[in-house]
Amino acid sequence: MSTVSSPKAEAFYWVTIMVPQTLGTALGDWTAGTPGLRYTGAAQVFGSMLALAYWRTSISRTVVFCAAFVLTRPLGAAVGDFLDKPVAAGGQALSRYSAALARLAFVLGCLLLFPQRASSTAHGAVPRCAGARRTWRLHTNRDMTMQLANCWLLGAALALAGAAPLAQTQAWPTAKPIRLIVGYPPGGGIDFAARTIQAPLQEALGQTIVVDYKPGASGTLAAGELARAAPDGYTVLLANTGPFAIAPYLQAKMPYDPLKQFTYIGQISQGSYIAVTRPDHPAKNLKEWVEWARANAGKVNFASGGIGTSTHLNGELMNQAATLDVIHVPYKGSAPAIHDLIGGQTQLLIDAGSVLMPQIKAGKLKALAVTGPQRDPQLPDVPTVRELGLGAMESVGFQGLVAPAGLPKAITDKLAAALAKVLAQPDIPSKFAAAGAQVHVLGPTEFAAFVKGDNEKWARLIRERKLQLD
């Protein structure tokens, strides 16, 4: 009895391969909240088992089947990512790891279990269609029974592999210390935030937290290291505006994608930038300084803590908002920029309150405006840029806790809850306020959305001003 192939048989073959790939991944992403965590592998193996139940595979069929498995995976991943949380919130990397494991196990299973070439007998590669109604005939011989049993065993193995990340999530945290990366040297604003939350966050989690300094390239070296770390909850970073909303867009080739390669756990603080000049400058506020700069075109400059820093971009934002062409003078950090501003080599600096407040309080610098939406409680007489008619300059810097993309949702939620508990302690807001920043709590979804908006704002300015690192 010979076998026959028909368009209907071929269509059935491909549908049983492609549909489970797409729907299985989408189901796993949607139900688990973290791609590939629970049901994805099981659904894919179940669909593949159905296909194998109707097909005895030759070597060529095995190759085609495996290729289809690999090629249809991106379609499933795309659907799953679309149904899952926003890209800015992360949650993609783990699906790729689990998918690679599932593909590898499946391909090896196909090659090991079904290497024989099909014959032209009832054991052939295509089910025979019998009678006018062309009904499907399922193979029921001993070999097919063994093949189905092997499929079920393979499915069980993949289900256990898929359960491993879930078990790891439930066990977190273990005795392993949590590494908190700081992308700047000790003594700066980011270090202050890290040290302020370190001890209370340890207590909230019942886990040791070790601060690990990785300074360099305006924080992008640390961010790049975080992007490559395992999404297991044991590596986090104290993030800020520069490396997570500005610096990547200044490079011809982005070192990492701040919207796709990280999981945003929670915002810690927001702080206005402050525009300052020397105390003997004739301008009483930033509007008057802008008029003075316009009258002295070509002779005026502004300082920054380096190319690509928030101090640089705030100066460029002022140039754009006030239609000025004030010359940029970059320094290697805020400290030398402040030194030369006090000494008269430059005329303006727009930097974080945590950096400038000691000099303002000491009378060494004069505050002209704050860039946030409200006046700074420590500088109640200093107007906002919006009050001065320079609303396009409005901006705030942020600090928050970030992890690699693919961090399981359960771990993200635990970290976010612990961070919120710490920031609600009465002494924490006062410590940040004394440093010129305001505690501003945002959860994972809200924080990711805020960072996305900040990325769009600074990336647009960089394009319009044609800024790029040399």
N, C-alpha and C positions, 0 to 999 in steps of 0.2 A: 504494500500500500504506500504510494508515494505521497510526498508532502507538496503543498502548493503555497504560494505567496499571493497576497492580494492587497490592493490599496487599503482596505479596511484593516488587515493584519498589520501592515506597516504603520498606519496611523495609530493603531492601538499601542504598538511597540514604543513609538516616540512619546505619545501622551503619558504612558506610564513612567517614562523616564523624567520628562520635563516638569509635569505638573507637581509631583511630590517635592521636587527640588525647590520650586518657587513657594508653594503653599507651606511646605514643612518649615522653611526658614522664616517665613512671615509669621507662622504660628508660634514658633519658638521665641522670636523677638518680641512679639506682642504680649504673650502670656508671661514670659519670664522677666521682662523689663531690661534684661541684659542679653544681647544677641547670642544665640546658640547655647544658652545655659541649660535648658531643660528638655523641651520636646522636639527641637529641630532634628537632631540625629535620628530619634526614633521614627519620626514621620518619614524621613528620607529613606531609611532602611525598609520601612513597611512598603513604601511605593516600589522600591527596587525589588523586594520580594515578590510583589504581585507580577512584575514584569518577568522575573525569572520563573515563576510558576507556569507561565504560558510559553516560555522559550527555553529550548535546549541550545546552549551557546556553542558555536564553533570558536576557534581562535580569533578569526576576523570579527565575529559578532562581539566577543569579549572586548576587543580593542575599541570597537565603535561604542559599546556600552559605557566603558570607562571614560572615553573621551567626552561622551555626552554628559556624564556625571560631572566632570570637571568644568565643562563649558557652561552648563546650566547653573552652576553654583553662583556666579556673579549676579545673575538675574534674581535668584532667591535672596541674595544679600541686599540687593538694591531695594527690593520690596520690603524686606525686613527693616532696613534702616529707615525707610520712609514711614513705616507704621510705628516705629519706636520713637523715643524721645528725640528732640531736635539735635542736629549735628553738633551745635555749639555745646551741648551738654555731654558730648563724648558718647561712649557706649558702642563702639564699632570693632575695636581691636580683638576683643575676646571671641566674637563670632568667627573671625577669620582663623583664630587658633583652633577652635573646636571644629570648624569646617575642614581644616587641613587634616586633622586627626581622623575625622570621619571618612574623608576621601581616601586617605592612605589605607585605612583598614579595609574599606570596601574594595579598592583596586586589588590589594593583596589577596583578599578573599576570592575575588573573581578569578585571578590568575591561578591560585592554588586549588580552588574547588572545581573549576569548570574549564580545564585545559583541553578536553577532548574535542575532536572534530565531529560535527554532526554527520549522520548518515542519511540515506534516503529512505529509511524505514520509519516505523512509528516513533523512533527516537530522534527524528529529524528536528531541524531548527525551527520549523514553523508549524503551528497547530493546524491540523486539517479542518477544512470547512466542509461539512457533510450536509447533503440534502438541499432542497430548494430554499429553506430558511437559513442556510449557511450558519448553523449554530456552532459555538466554540466547543472544542473537545479538549479537556484538560488531561494531561498525561498523569497516569496514576501508577506507573510501574515503580519498582523498588528504588531504582536510581533517582527518580524524581522525588520520591519520599525522602531519600537521604539528602538531596539537594535542598529541599525545603527545610529540613531539620537544621542543616548547616546555616541556612539564611537566618533562621530564628536564633541560632547561637551567635551569629555575627551581630544581629540586632541587639541581643542582650549585652554583648560586650560593649557595643557603642553606647547603649543606654547607661551602663556603669561608668563609661568614660565621661558621658555628659553629666552624671551625678557628682563626679569628683569636684568640679568647681563649686557646686552647690554646697557640698560638705565643707569645703574650705571656707566658704563665706560664713557658714553657720558657726565655725570654730573661731573666727577672727574676733578679737586679737588673741594670739597665743603669747608665749614668753618672748618671742622675737621683738626687739626694740623697733620703734617707728622712727625712721630717719626724716627729719625736717630740713630740707635743703634751703639755704639762704644764698642768693646769687650775688651778694655784695659783701664787702669786708665788714668786720665787726665795727660797731659804733655808729652806723647809719640808721636811717629811718626804718628800713626793712628788718634790720637786726633788732631794733627796739621792739617792733611788733612781735617778732618771733620769741624774744625773751619774755615779753609780757604775757603771752598765752602759753608758753611751754609748761610751766609748773601746774597751773590749774587744768590744762588739757590732759596732762599726765594723770592727774587725780580723777578727772571725769571718766577717762577711759580705763583707768587701772593698769596703765601700760607705760613703760619707759619711753621717753621721746628724746632723741639725740639731735642737736642742731649741727648741721654739716655745712660749712661754708664752702661755696664754689664760685668765687668771684671771677669776673672777666666778661668782656664784650657787652657791657651794660646789661648784664643779667641773662643774656641769651645762651651762654654756655651752660648755666644751671638749668634753664628751660629745656635745652636740647637733651641734657642728661635725663631729666624727668620724662621726656617723651619716649626715651628708649627703655625706661625702667618697667619692671613687671607690674601689671595692675592688680596687686595683691593687698593693697592697703598699708604696706610697710614703707612706702616711699611717697612723701608729699612735699610740697614746696610752698613757701610764703611768696605769693605772686604779687606783682604790682603792674602799673600801667605800661612802663617802658617795654619790657620784653614780651608782654602779652597783648599789646594793642598798637605798638608803634614800630619797634625795631625790625620785626620780620619784613615789613613793607618797604623798608629802606634799602633792602638788598636785592640785587638782580635775581638771585635764586633764594627763595625763602628757606631758612634753615629748618623750619618746622611750620606747621599750620596751627595757629593758636585757637582756631575754632573747631578743629577736627581731632587733634592729637592729645587733648586733655579732658579730664573730668573736673568740672567746677563744683567744689564741695560747698563753699559758703564764703560770703564776703565778710570781712572783719571791720574795715573802716573806709570812710571816704574823707577826703580832705581837700579844701580849696587850695589853690596856688595863690601866692601873694606876689604882687608886683612891687619891687622895692628900688629905691635909688639912694643917693647920699643925702644926709640930713640938710646939707646946704644947697641942694638943688632948688631952683625957684618954683618948680611945679608942686602944687599942693595935693593933686590927685592925678590919676592916670590920664584923664581927659586933657588936663593942662600939659602933661608931659608929651602927649601925642601932638598937641598944637606946637609945642616947643620943638619937637623933632621935625615936624613938617617945615618949620621956619628955618631949621638948620640942616636941611636935606644934604646927604653926602658926608656929613661930619659926625653922625650919631651912630652908636652901636649898642648892641645888647649882648650880655654874657650868657653862657650856658655851661652846664656841667659836662658837655660833650655832644658830639654829633649823634643825633638819633635819640637823645634823651627827651624826657617830657619838658625840661627847661628849654631845650632847643625848639621843640614843636610849639610850645606856648608863645615863644617869640615870633615864630613864623605865622602863627594864628593871629597875633596882633598885627603883623604886617599886612595880612590879608584883610582883616576886619577894618583896619583904619586906612587902608590903601597907602601904606608906607613902604619904604625900602631901607629899613634900618639894617645895618651891617651886623652879621652874626660873628661873634668871637667865641669859639669853643675852648673849654678848659678840660683838664682831666679830673673831673669831679667838681662838686659844689664848693668845697672848701677853698680851692684856689680862685674860683670865680667870685666868691664873696670877698676874698682878700683884695683882689684887683678892683672890685667895685668900690670898696671902702677907700682904696688908695687913689681912685679917680681915673684909672685906665679905661673903665667902661662906664656906661650911664644907666643901665637897667638890668635887672635880673628878675625872672619870674620862676619861683621855686616853691617847694612844699613848705607849709607852715612849720613842720617839725624841724626843718633845716634852718629857717630864717628867724623864727620867733626869738631865740636868745639874743640875736644881734639887734632885733627891733626893740626888745625890752631894755637892752643896754644902751639904746640911743645911738647905735652905730649905723643903723639903716633906717630909712623912712618908708613906711608902707603907703603905697599910692592906691591900691585897689585889691580886692580879693576876687578870684575868678568863679567862686561857687555861687549857687542861687541865693544864699543867705549870708548876712554879715557874720564874721567870725566872732564868737562870744568873747574872745580875748582881745579883739580889736573892734569894739563896738562903734568907734567913730570913723572907721575906714569903710568907704562905700564899696558896693559890688560893681563889677563891670557893667552889669545891666542898668544899674542906677545912673551910670555915667554915659549911657547911650552906646555902649560897646558890647551889647548882648551877644554878638557873634563870637566873642572871646570866652564865653562861659565854658568852664570845664572843671572837672574834679579828678583827682587821682584816687585810685582804689588800691586796697590791699586785701588779699583773701587767700584761702587755702585751696590748693589745686593738686590733682593726682593725675597719673597717666590715663589715657583713654582706655575704656573697657573695664574700669573699676566696677565690680558688681554693685547693683543698686542697694543691696542690704548693707554693704560696707559704707557706701556713700551716705546713706541715711544715718548710720550710727555716728560717723564722723561729723556730719552736719549737726546732729542733735547735741553731741558733746560740745562742739564749738559754740553753738547758740547758748548752751548752759553756762559756758565760761564767760561769754560776752555779757550775760545778764547779771554777773556778779557786780555788786555796787562799786567796788574800787577800780574795775577795769576801765569803764568810760572816763573816769577822772584822770587816769594815767594817760590815756590817749589824748584827752583834751589838753593836758599840760604840754603835750608834745605838738600841739597844733593840728590834731586830727580828731574826727568824730567817729565813734563807734556807729556803724551802720550795718545792721544784720540783714543779710539776704540768704535765702535757702538756695539749694543747687539750681533749680530751674530759673529763679529770678536772677541769680548771680550770672549764670550763663547768658541770659538775655541781655543783661547790662553790659557784659564784656563784648558781646556781639555788636551792640550799638556803638560802643567805644571804638571797636575795630573799624567799623564803617566810617566813623567820623574822621579818625586820624588817617586812615588809608586814602580817603578822598582828598584831604589836605595835602598829603604827600604827593599824590598824582598831580593836583592842581599847581603846586609850587615846584614840581619837577625836582623833588629832593631825592638824593641817593647817596649812600655811603661810598666813599672813594675806595 
